[in-house]
Amino acid sequence: MQGVSVPMSNPRPSTLGQLRESGWESLPVKEEVRRNAIEHIVAGDALFPGVLGYEETVLPQLENALLAGHDVIFLGERGQAKTRMIRSITELLDEWMPVVAGSEINDDPYNPVSAHARQLVDEQGDDTPIEWVHRDDRFGEKLATPDTSIADLIGEVDPIKVAEGRYLSDELTLHYGLVPRTNRGIFAINELPDLAERIQVGLLNVLEERDVQIRGYKIRLPLDIMLFASANPEDYTNRGRIITPLKDRFGAQIRTHYPLEVGTEVAIAAQEMRVLDAPGVRVTVPGYMADIVATFSHLARQSPHINQRSGVSVRLTIANLETLVANATRRALLHGESEVAPRVTDLEALASSTMGKVEIEALEEGRDEQIVEHLLRSAVLSVFKERCPMENVRPIVDAFEGQLVVSAGEDVPSSEYVELLSSIAALRPPVRELTGDDESPAAVASAAEFVLEGLHLSKRLNKESVGARAQYRGRG
């Protein structure tokens, strides 16, 4: 509720007179957000509990903007939680807010704006009926596209109301757009630079000048709105894509970013991914496999072969982790195994979930998959070097100096990897260190394959691949 809260144990006021008696006070939406943000900060509560990786960078700037009562624009590539942060700000609104009954634009009972509400209050005074709007309904959002019109954002003359006998100049003939309908709330525009300049002017007029012209009829709309927007940095800084007065409207310009640490990206993916729940199957994702998926995304963001302007979204990591688990589960089901742990072999399945989420700039046609494969190998090697110091795995290389050949691949059941540990004693310590307390065949198979592939990529072992099966052997 806006202003002074009315105890929920009592019935909410249903008339303007009862609202006055309750002691409720009207506050501008920015002051309402500020007051509730202060309460959260004083209580030590996180303002954006579902947003990870921004604790030291983005969130302090956003909290400053909320306390200052600024409109905000987020600049960043796709998949950087811009929309999530904007939508979650509704949690800083009061849970319920009173409006004049029948109002299309959330008219403040104390300061009605629309002709309908003004007339109702003039006629009925303290008997004016009151309705209550939940904070979730005080949020409006529009994806800016070149064909977005004034009618979409501000409103349009309703021909049906004109046909009913009203004059065209009558404000009651107006069908309100998204912005007025979000009055006393939060409005967000995604990809702001894609909005045509004339629409930007109309939006600026209603937000700054408090008036707008619709089909030659000028009406006053003193709206109370907190404005948020998002944009790609290149589009926003490109001259001619956004009018200067609208750009000046935003008190805070906040640059978002992708997760700076692999661990943060893993935590976000684990929070957002859909859990694969199959009857009779237990899925465990080893930490090093999750790190490989996240490292792959980090390497893609640095690759000259990936279009960085379109970005490499965290959604890539989430989708790849889901695909990794799905392929491992399918493989386990085919072998009749109830324990599932993704292996290096399963990484080949990530091509399908990667291709649609990145723009690969290959000089030669058909090199897309090679680029993805190279990035995956680089990710495996990077995690292997971090997880398996060479002094711990050198005895394994020594074990391959003879004629030892080890088969691996999707068609190799987990039980064969358990037997492998019995025949190669040097493999046991690094595998045990990777699996920890999990001694299931699936966990052992995943760790063993990871160590063998890491040694191959470190140029300590040779690898020959034929179809779904690979063979590791010494380099001698």
N, C-alpha and C positions, 0 to 999 in steps of 0.2 A: 504494500500500500504506500502511496506517496505521502510524505509529511509525517505527522504523528500517527503512530499505529493505533488501531482500534483492537482491543483484546479479542482474540478469536473465540474465547468462551462466550462472548456476548454476540447476539445477532448483529450483523453488519447493518449500518444505517441504510434505510431504503428511500429516504427523502432528503432533500436539501436541508430542511430544518433539523432532522436528526443528525445529519453530518456535522452541522455547526455545533450542536450540543455535545457531540462526541469529542470535540477538541481537535479534530483533524485539521492540519494546516497544509496548504498547497506549497510545493517546492518545485522550482525548475528541475528538469530531469538531470542536468549536470550536477546540481547541488545534491540531488538525491543519490546519485552514483557516488559522489565524493563522500557524503556522510556514511554510506554503507561500506565504502572502501576503507575509510578510517577505522570503522568498527572492526573490520576483518584484520587490519594491520595491528591494531592495539591488542586484539585477542590472539595474535600470532597465527592466524589462519592463512593458508595460501589463497591468494586471489584467483589463481588459475591452476588448480591441482592436477589437471590432466595434461598440462603442457610441460614437456621435459626438455632440458638442454638450454633453456633461456634464462636460468636463474640469475646469472651474472651479467647478462647482456641486454636482452630485449625487455624482460619483465620489469626491471627497475625503471626503464624509460616509459613503459606503458603505465606503470603505477604513478609516475610523476605527471603524465598527461591527464590521468583521471583526477588526480588531486587538484590539478590546475584548471580543470574544466575545459580541456581542449578537445576540438575535433581532431581525429587521428587518421593518417594514411600510412598503411604498411607497404613498404617497398621490398619485394623479394620474388624469387622464382617460385614455380609451383611446388606444392608439397612442403611448405614451411610453416604450417599451422596458422596461417593468417586468418582464414575463415573460422577456424576453431576458436581462436582467441576472441574474435569479434562476437561470435554467437554466445560465448560463455559470459560476456559482460552483462547479459540479462540477469545473471545471478546476483548482480550488485544492485538491481532494482528491488523496490519493496515487492513483497509477494502479491499484494492486491492493490488496485488503484480504483478510486471511484470516478465514474463518468456520468454525464447526463444520459438518461435512458434514451435509447434509440439513436445516439450519436454515431455517425460514421467515422468521425475523426477524434475520438476519445476526448470530447470536450470536458475541460475542467469545470466542475459545477460552480466554482467561485468566479471563473473568468471564461465564460463560453465564447467560442470563436465562430462556429458555424451559425447560419441563419436559423436552422432548426432549433439548436440549443438556446440561442438568444431568445427566440420567440417563446419557447417552452418556459424558460425561467421568468420572462416578463409576465406571462399569463398566470403561472401557478406559484411563483414565489417559493416559499419554504415547502410547499407540497410537491415541488418538482421531483419526479421519480429518479432514483439513482440506481445505476448498475455498477458491478464490480468486474474489473478486467484483470486477469492473471498476468504476471510479468512475462510469461512465455508468449503472450499475444501482443506484447509491446515491442516486437522486433520485426522490422521489414528489411527485405534483401532483394537486390536486383543485380543480375549479371549484365553489365553494360555491353551492348552490341550496337553496331552501326545503325540498325533499324529501330532502336529504342526511340520511342516518341514522347512528346510532352504528355499525351494522353496516358501513357504507361506510368509516368512518374508523378505528374501533377494532377491531371484530370481532363475531362472532356464533357462537352454539352451532351446530355442524354436526350436523344430525339423523342423517346417515349414520354419523358416528362414535359417536353415542349408540346407534344400532341395532346397531352392532357389539359392544355389550355394556359400554361404558364408562358410568360414573356421570355424571349431569348436572353434578355438582360437580367432575369431573375436568378439569383444565386442558387435557388433551390433546383434549378435545371441542371446543375453541375453534378457529374459523376466523378467522385474524387479518385485520384490515382494513389500509387503506393506511398508517396512521401506524406501527403496529408493524413492518410490512414494510419501512419506511424506517429502521429502527433503525440507528444509527451512520452516518447519512447526512443528507441535506437534504430537508425536506418543505416544500411550498409550498401555500398556499390562496389561490386567486384570488377576488376579490370577497368578502372575509371577512364584511362586514355582512349578506350574504344567508343566512348560516348561522343556523338556528333557535337560540334561546337555550339550550334544553336540550342541543343538540348542542355549543354553545360550552362549556357546563359540563363535558360529558364530555371534550371535547378538553383543557380546562384541567386536569382531574383527571389525565389520563394524562401531561401534559407537566410539571405542577407537583407534584402530589401523588404521582405515580408509581403510581396505582392506578385501577382502573375497575371498575364493576359491570355485568355482563352477565347479564340474566335472573336477577337476584338473587344471582348468584355473584360475589364480589369477588376479583379477582386482582391481584397486584402486577406491574406492568410498569415496571421501572426503565429506561426507554428513554434512549438518548443521541441526541438529535435537535437539529439546528439549524433553527429555524423561520423561514420567510419568508412574508409575506402581501402582498396588494395590495388596494386599495380605492379607490373614488371618494371624494374629500375630503368631498363633501356627505353621502354615506351614512355615512362613518366618524364625522363629527362630529355626526350626528343622534342625539340621546339615545334610547335604547331599541333601537338597532340592534345594539349590541355590549355585552356585559357588561363592567363595569369591571375585574374581575380579569384577564380575558383581554387587555384593552387594556393593562393594566399589565405584562403579560408581555413586551412588546416593549421592548427597551432602546434601540432607535433608530427614530425616525419620520422618514422621508425624503420630501420633497416633490419629485416629478418635474415636468417641464415640457416644452412643445413647443420645437422649435429656436428660439433667440432671433434667429438671423440667417438670411437667405434663403440665403446660401451654404452654411450647415450643412445646411439642409433639402435643397438640391440634391445635396450630397454623400451624404446618407443615401439619397435616392431613387436616385441612380446606383449605389450599393452594393447596393440591395435589388431593383431592378426586373429583370424578366425580359427578357433581350436578344432582340430579334426577329431571327431568323436566317433570311433568305430567300435561296435560291440565285440568284446573279447580281445581287444587290442590295447596295449599300453604304449603310448608314444613318449619318448624322451629325446629332446634335442640337446646333444652335447654342446657345451659352451664354445668349443673351438669351431664347430660347424656354424653356429650362429655368428661368430666373429668373422668367418669367411664370407658369409652372405653380406654382412655390413661392410666389410673391407672392400668387397667388390663394388659396392655403391660409392665408397669414398674414392676408389681408384678411377671409377667412371667419371667422377666430377673433376678429375685432374687430367683426363685423357684428351689429347688433341683430336682423337677420332670421334669424340662425342660432342654434339652441339651443346655448348654450355649456356647459350642464350635461352634455350627452352628448359634447361635445368635437368637435374637427375633427382627426382622426387624421393622422399622417404617411402612413398608408396611402392617404389621399386623394391626396396628392402622387404617390406611387408609381403608383397606378392611373391617374391622369390623365396622367402622363408615358408610361406604356405605351400608353394610348389614343391620345395625340397621335402617337406613333411609328407605331402601327398604321394610323391614318387617313392619315398621310402616305405610308406604304408602299403602301397600297391605291390612293391617288391616283396615285402614281408608276407602279405596275404598269399601271393603266388607260391611262396615256400612253406606255407602253413605255419608261420611263426607268429607268436602272440606279442613278442617284445619288438618294438620298432625304434631304431636309432638311425638317423640319416648318415650316409657315408659320402666319401668323396665321389664315388661312382654316381650318386644321385645328382651331383651338380650339373651333369649334362642336361638335365630336364629344365634348368633355369633359362635356357635359350627362349622358350616359348613365352615365359612371363617377363622377359627382359625386352624383347624386340618391340613390343607395343608401347613401352614406357620411356624409351630413349630414342633420340634421333642420331643415327650413326652416319658420320660423314666419311664414307669409304670412297677412295679414289677409283677403285675398280669394283665392278658389279660382282656380287656374290661373296664379298669379303666381310659382310656383316657378322656371320657366325664365327669367322676366324678372329675377329676383333673381340667378340664376347668371350670366346674360348681363351684368348690370351689374357684378358683381364681376370678371368676365373683362376687361371694358373698362377698369375701374379698374387692374387688374394690368398690362395692356398699356401704359397711359399712365404708370404709375409707373416701369416698366422703361425706357420710351422716354425719359423725362426724365433718367434716370440715365445712359443709354448715348449719347444724342444731344443734346448741348448745342444750344440753339436757334440760336446763331451759326453752327453748322456746317450747319444744314439750311434756314436762311432763303433761300438762293439757290434752293432747290427750289420754295418758295412763290412766288418771283418768276417762275419758269418757267411757273407755272400761271395767270399773270395774263391770258393770251390765251384762246384757245378750246381749250386742251389738255385732252384727256380720256384717262385711263388706265384700262384694264379690268384687273380682278384677280378671283381666285376659284379655286375648286377645279377648274374645267374649263379653266383657262389653263395651258398647258404651260410648263415652266421656260425654254424657249428664247425665248419672247416677252418675258420679263423681261430676258434678256440683250440683246435688241434694244432694249429700253426704255432701257438705259444708253447706248446709242449715240445715241438721239434726245434724251435729257435729260442733258446733260453735268453739271449740278449734282447729279445723283443719284449719280454715280460715287464721289466721295470718301467720303460716309458709308457707302455700301454696302461699299466696299473696307475701311473701318475695321472694319466688323462682320464681314466674312468672313475677314479676315486672309490667311493663305496659301491658303485654300480658294477656288479660282476656278471650281469646278464650277457649271454652270447651276442646280442645285438650291440651292446656298448663296446664289448671287446672287438667285434668286427669293425666297428666304426673307427675306433682308435688305431687298430692295426693298419687299416687301409690308409688312414691319415698319415701315419708315420712313414709307411712305404712310399706314398706319393710325395711326401715332403723330401725324402731322401733322393727320389728321382729328380725332382725339380731343383734340388741342391747339387745335382750332377754327381751324386754319390752312387746311384743305381741306374741301370738301364731299364727301359720299359718298352715293351712291344705290345701294341694293341691290335686285336683282330675282332671286329664286331663288338659284342658287349663284354668281351673278356680281355684282360690285360695280364701280361706276365712280367714280373720284376726279376732281374738277375744282376749279378755283379758286372762291373765295367771292365774286368780283366779279360 
